[in-house]
């Protein structure tokens, strides 16, 4: 996928600088967990999930209705980021991990987590700014658990008044859930509008009824 990468930054980043980068439409990455370099990324085509267009297959809807797992918000943010980084190749290095921890403590970064009893088995995390939510990464340790987290996340974003769900890039996995690519210029317009509005990630009370998660989905086979 074509994208623009700006020069690596050796000086330590700050949470404030990271928020200003999101507001400008760029985000940080590293080449690997062991690489201390961080660079800014500004994709020519941006991945987004329309908040009214999440695709939930019949099989996933059955899994959600079964309520085998429990879904929590910000119960273990650090564990969720660690779960996202627990793969052979990851862009989350120690500095990026620390930055998101600081944003979480400041109330900007949040996680939607899927639990099986005392085991964290899936989740997604990202950053909320204005009425925009910047999804950073997701993981599964059981079948469908990242999809469950995403379904609950989209429901929370709709309830809280968000206007933009940025996934940065698209993958086959995200496309199957309704993600689309839009040009950089269109994304910037959507971002500018979203930043002019207030939204509340924590507005939706817990626990969330299953039917609320499923009622406004776009069903697929």
C-alpha positions as a LaTeX table, in Angstrom:
\begin{tabular}{lrrr}
\hline
Residue & $x$ (\AA) & $y$ (\AA) & $z$ (\AA) \\
\hline
Unk1 & 0.00 & 0.00 & 0.00 \\
Unk2 & 1.33 & 3.41 & $-0.91$ \\
Unk3 & 2.01 & 5.70 & 2.02 \\
Unk4 & 4.39 & 8.46 & 2.97 \\
Unk5 & 6.90 & 7.89 & 5.74 \\
Unk6 & 8.57 & 10.88 & 7.30 \\
Unk7 & 12.06 & 10.87 & 8.78 \\
Unk8 & 12.75 & 8.81 & 11.93 \\
Unk9 & 12.74 & 10.72 & 15.18 \\
Unk10 & 15.47 & 9.96 & 17.71 \\
Unk11 & 14.34 & 12.40 & 20.47 \\
Unk12 & 11.79 & 10.94 & 22.85 \\
Unk13 & 8.25 & 11.73 & 21.85 \\
Unk14 & 5.69 & 13.11 & 24.28 \\
Unk15 & 1.99 & 12.31 & 24.66 \\
Unk16 & 1.13 & 15.89 & 23.69 \\
Unk17 & 3.15 & 15.64 & 20.49 \\
Unk18 & 1.48 & 12.33 & 19.69 \\
Unk19 & $-1.99$ & 13.87 & 20.08 \\
Unk20 & $-1.02$ & 16.77 & 17.83 \\
Unk21 & 0.21 & 14.26 & 15.26 \\
Unk22 & $-3.13$ & 12.44 & 15.30 \\
Unk23 & $-4.93$ & 15.77 & 14.87 \\
Unk24 & $-2.72$ & 16.43 & 11.83 \\
Unk25 & $-3.52$ & 13.02 & 10.31 \\
Unk26 & $-0.26$ & 11.16 & 10.99 \\
Unk27 & 0.65 & 8.37 & 13.38 \\
Unk28 & 3.84 & 6.72 & 14.70 \\
Unk29 & 5.30 & 3.31 & 13.95 \\
Unk30 & 8.54 & 1.42 & 14.46 \\
Unk31 & 10.11 & $-1.21$ & 12.21 \\
Unk32 & 10.11 & $-3.77$ & 15.03 \\
Unk33 & 9.88 & $-4.18$ & 18.81 \\
Unk34 & 13.70 & $-4.06$ & 19.05 \\
Unk35 & 14.19 & $-1.03$ & 16.81 \\
Unk36 & 14.31 & 2.21 & 18.84 \\
Unk37 & 13.55 & 4.38 & 15.81 \\
Unk38 & 10.05 & 5.84 & 15.44 \\
Unk39 & 8.75 & 7.35 & 12.21 \\
Unk40 & 5.56 & 9.14 & 11.23 \\
Unk41 & 3.22 & 7.59 & 8.68 \\
Unk42 & 0.79 & 9.51 & 6.46 \\
Unk43 & $-0.97$ & 7.03 & 4.12 \\
Unk44 & $-2.12$ & 8.16 & 0.69 \\
Unk45 & $-5.15$ & 5.88 & 1.14 \\
Unk46 & $-6.62$ & 5.69 & 4.63 \\
Unk47 & $-8.57$ & 2.84 & 6.16 \\
Unk48 & $-11.84$ & 3.67 & 7.94 \\
Unk49 & $-14.83$ & 1.71 & 9.16 \\
Unk50 & $-18.11$ & 3.59 & 8.60 \\
Unk51 & $-19.83$ & 3.57 & 11.98 \\
Unk52 & $-23.13$ & 2.54 & 10.41 \\
Unk53 & $-21.59$ & $-0.13$ & 8.21 \\
Unk54 & $-19.94$ & $-2.76$ & 10.39 \\
Unk55 & $-20.37$ & $-6.18$ & 8.79 \\
Unk56 & $-21.24$ & $-8.93$ & 11.25 \\
Unk57 & $-21.66$ & $-12.36$ & 9.73 \\
Unk58 & $-24.39$ & $-14.71$ & 10.89 \\
Unk59 & $-21.78$ & $-16.97$ & 12.45 \\
Unk60 & $-20.20$ & $-14.09$ & 14.38 \\
Unk61 & $-23.65$ & $-12.91$ & 15.50 \\
Unk62 & $-24.28$ & $-16.39$ & 16.90 \\
Unk63 & $-21.00$ & $-16.25$ & 18.84 \\
Unk64 & $-21.88$ & $-12.84$ & 20.27 \\
Unk65 & $-25.40$ & $-13.97$ & 21.24 \\
Unk66 & $-23.97$ & $-17.01$ & 23.04 \\
Unk67 & $-22.21$ & $-14.63$ & 25.49 \\
Unk68 & $-19.45$ & $-17.12$ & 26.16 \\
Unk69 & $-17.02$ & $-14.27$ & 26.73 \\
Unk70 & $-17.17$ & $-11.15$ & 28.86 \\
Unk71 & $-16.39$ & $-7.74$ & 27.40 \\
Unk72 & $-14.77$ & $-5.04$ & 29.54 \\
Unk73 & $-13.49$ & $-1.51$ & 28.94 \\
Unk74 & $-10.03$ & $-0.45$ & 30.17 \\
Unk75 & $-9.80$ & $-3.34$ & 32.61 \\
Unk76 & $-6.26$ & $-4.19$ & 31.47 \\
Unk77 & $-5.09$ & $-1.61$ & 28.95 \\
Unk78 & $-1.43$ & $-2.60$ & 29.26 \\
Unk79 & $-2.30$ & $-6.25$ & 28.77 \\
Unk80 & $-4.27$ & $-5.39$ & 25.64 \\
Unk81 & $-1.34$ & $-3.50$ & 24.10 \\
Unk82 & 0.96 & $-6.37$ & 25.06 \\
Unk83 & $-1.44$ & $-8.80$ & 23.39 \\
Unk84 & $-1.32$ & $-6.73$ & 20.21 \\
Unk85 & 2.49 & $-6.75$ & 20.31 \\
Unk86 & 2.70 & $-10.49$ & 21.02 \\
Unk87 & 3.40 & $-11.59$ & 17.47 \\
Unk88 & 6.46 & $-12.40$ & 15.39 \\
Unk89 & 6.52 & $-8.96$ & 13.75 \\
Unk90 & 5.22 & $-5.86$ & 15.50 \\
Unk91 & 5.58 & $-2.09$ & 15.14 \\
Unk92 & 5.06 & $-1.61$ & 18.90 \\
Unk93 & 8.43 & $-0.97$ & 20.54 \\
Unk94 & 9.09 & $-0.01$ & 24.17 \\
Unk95 & 8.74 & 3.73 & 23.56 \\
Unk96 & 5.46 & 3.37 & 21.70 \\
Unk97 & 4.14 & 1.10 & 24.44 \\
Unk98 & 5.04 & 3.71 & 27.06 \\
Unk99 & 3.46 & 6.53 & 25.06 \\
Unk100 & 0.11 & 4.76 & 24.85 \\
Unk101 & 0.28 & 3.95 & 28.54 \\
Unk102 & 0.66 & 7.66 & 29.23 \\
Unk103 & $-2.22$ & 8.52 & 26.90 \\
Unk104 & $-4.36$ & 5.92 & 28.68 \\
Unk105 & $-3.59$ & 7.42 & 32.09 \\
Unk106 & $-4.48$ & 10.84 & 30.67 \\
Unk107 & $-7.85$ & 9.53 & 29.47 \\
Unk108 & $-7.19$ & 9.55 & 25.71 \\
Unk109 & $-6.35$ & 5.89 & 24.99 \\
Unk110 & $-8.83$ & 3.08 & 25.62 \\
Unk111 & $-9.15$ & $-0.66$ & 25.24 \\
Unk112 & $-12.09$ & $-2.94$ & 24.57 \\
Unk113 & $-11.21$ & $-6.34$ & 25.99 \\
Unk114 & $-12.65$ & $-9.82$ & 25.63 \\
Unk115 & $-12.23$ & $-12.08$ & 28.65 \\
Unk116 & $-12.81$ & $-15.76$ & 29.30 \\
Unk117 & $-13.08$ & $-15.76$ & 33.06 \\
Unk118 & $-9.71$ & $-14.47$ & 34.27 \\
Unk119 & $-8.02$ & $-14.82$ & 30.87 \\
Unk120 & $-7.67$ & $-11.90$ & 28.46 \\
Unk121 & $-8.33$ & $-13.58$ & 25.10 \\
Unk122 & $-8.80$ & $-10.70$ & 22.67 \\
Unk123 & $-9.09$ & $-6.98$ & 22.33 \\
Unk124 & $-8.55$ & $-3.73$ & 20.50 \\
Unk125 & $-7.13$ & $-0.39$ & 21.60 \\
Unk126 & $-6.89$ & 3.11 & 20.22 \\
Unk127 & $-6.97$ & 6.83 & 20.87 \\
Unk128 & $-10.03$ & 9.09 & 21.19 \\
Unk129 & $-9.69$ & 12.73 & 20.20 \\
Unk130 & $-12.73$ & 14.92 & 19.66 \\
Unk131 & $-15.24$ & 12.74 & 17.81 \\
Unk132 & $-12.51$ & 10.69 & 16.10 \\
Unk133 & $-11.27$ & 7.31 & 17.26 \\
Unk134 & $-7.93$ & 6.09 & 15.95 \\
Unk135 & $-7.82$ & 2.30 & 16.13 \\
Unk136 & $-4.27$ & 1.14 & 16.69 \\
Unk137 & $-4.22$ & $-2.64$ & 16.87 \\
Unk138 & $-6.23$ & $-5.73$ & 17.80 \\
Unk139 & $-5.49$ & $-9.32$ & 18.75 \\
Unk140 & $-7.12$ & $-12.71$ & 19.26 \\
Unk141 & $-6.13$ & $-15.63$ & 21.43 \\
Unk142 & $-9.38$ & $-17.46$ & 20.70 \\
Unk143 & $-11.38$ & $-17.63$ & 17.46 \\
Unk144 & $-13.43$ & $-14.47$ & 16.76 \\
Unk145 & $-12.39$ & $-12.58$ & 19.89 \\
Unk146 & $-10.88$ & $-9.62$ & 18.04 \\
Unk147 & $-14.07$ & $-9.42$ & 15.94 \\
Unk148 & $-16.18$ & $-9.43$ & 19.11 \\
Unk149 & $-14.06$ & $-6.60$ & 20.51 \\
Unk150 & $-14.48$ & $-4.62$ & 17.30 \\
Unk151 & $-18.28$ & $-5.08$ & 17.31 \\
Unk152 & $-18.49$ & $-3.80$ & 20.88 \\
Unk153 & $-16.13$ & $-0.94$ & 20.03 \\
Unk154 & $-18.22$ & 0.25 & 17.09 \\
Unk155 & $-21.37$ & 0.13 & 19.22 \\
Unk156 & $-19.62$ & 2.23 & 21.87 \\
Unk157 & $-18.40$ & 4.75 & 19.32 \\
Unk158 & $-21.90$ & 5.18 & 17.87 \\
Unk159 & $-23.43$ & 5.60 & 21.32 \\
Unk160 & $-20.75$ & 8.09 & 22.40 \\
Unk161 & $-21.27$ & 10.38 & 19.40 \\
Unk162 & $-18.13$ & 9.59 & 17.40 \\
Unk163 & $-18.06$ & 10.49 & 13.71 \\
Unk164 & $-14.84$ & 8.87 & 12.48 \\
Unk165 & $-13.33$ & 5.43 & 13.10 \\
Unk166 & $-9.83$ & 5.44 & 11.61 \\
Unk167 & $-8.20$ & 2.03 & 11.08 \\
Unk168 & $-5.11$ & 3.56 & 9.40 \\
Unk169 & $-4.76$ & 0.78 & 6.82 \\
Unk170 & $-7.06$ & $-1.98$ & 5.60 \\
Unk171 & $-6.45$ & $-5.71$ & 5.70 \\
Unk172 & $-8.55$ & $-8.56$ & 4.35 \\
Unk173 & $-9.70$ & $-9.12$ & 7.94 \\
Unk174 & $-10.87$ & $-5.50$ & 8.32 \\
Unk175 & $-12.42$ & $-5.39$ & 4.84 \\
Unk176 & $-14.53$ & $-8.41$ & 5.77 \\
Unk177 & $-15.84$ & $-6.35$ & 8.69 \\
Unk178 & $-16.71$ & $-3.33$ & 6.55 \\
Unk179 & $-13.50$ & $-1.30$ & 6.35 \\
Unk180 & $-12.96$ & 0.82 & 3.24 \\
Unk181 & $-10.14$ & 2.96 & 1.86 \\
Unk182 & $-10.56$ & 6.66 & 1.22 \\
Unk183 & $-8.06$ & 9.14 & $-0.27$ \\
Unk184 & $-5.92$ & 11.23 & 2.05 \\
Unk185 & $-7.74$ & 14.47 & 1.15 \\
Unk186 & $-11.15$ & 12.98 & 1.94 \\
Unk187 & $-9.81$ & 11.57 & 5.20 \\
Unk188 & $-8.44$ & 14.96 & 6.22 \\
Unk189 & $-11.85$ & 16.57 & 5.67 \\
Unk190 & $-13.56$ & 13.92 & 7.78 \\
Unk191 & $-10.91$ & 14.28 & 10.46 \\
Unk192 & $-11.24$ & 18.05 & 10.57 \\
Unk193 & $-15.01$ & 17.79 & 11.02 \\
Unk194 & $-14.69$ & 15.11 & 13.71 \\
Unk195 & $-12.17$ & 17.12 & 15.71 \\
Unk196 & $-14.66$ & 20.00 & 15.90 \\
Unk197 & $-17.13$ & 17.83 & 17.83 \\
Unk198 & $-17.09$ & 16.29 & 21.29 \\
Unk199 & $-17.68$ & 12.60 & 21.90 \\
Unk200 & $-17.50$ & 10.41 & 25.00 \\
Unk201 & $-15.92$ & 6.97 & 24.83 \\
Unk202 & $-17.18$ & 6.14 & 28.32 \\
Unk203 & $-20.77$ & 7.33 & 27.80 \\
Unk204 & $-22.13$ & 3.81 & 27.28 \\
Unk205 & $-22.77$ & 2.11 & 30.66 \\
Unk206 & $-21.65$ & $-1.43$ & 31.36 \\
Unk207 & $-22.68$ & $-4.16$ & 30.81 \\
Unk208 & $-23.82$ & $-3.68$ & 27.22 \\
Unk209 & $-26.85$ & $-5.75$ & 26.12 \\
Unk210 & $-25.97$ & $-8.09$ & 23.25 \\
Unk211 & $-28.91$ & $-6.88$ & 21.17 \\
Unk212 & $-27.55$ & $-3.32$ & 21.30 \\
Unk213 & $-24.35$ & $-4.55$ & 19.67 \\
Unk214 & $-26.19$ & $-6.40$ & 16.91 \\
Unk215 & $-29.20$ & $-4.22$ & 16.15 \\
Unk216 & $-27.58$ & $-1.75$ & 13.73 \\
Unk217 & $-25.14$ & $-4.08$ & 12.04 \\
Unk218 & $-24.88$ & $-4.77$ & 8.35 \\
Unk219 & $-25.36$ & $-8.51$ & 8.11 \\
Unk220 & $-23.25$ & $-10.71$ & 5.86 \\
Unk221 & $-23.51$ & $-14.40$ & 5.12 \\
\hline
\end{tabular}
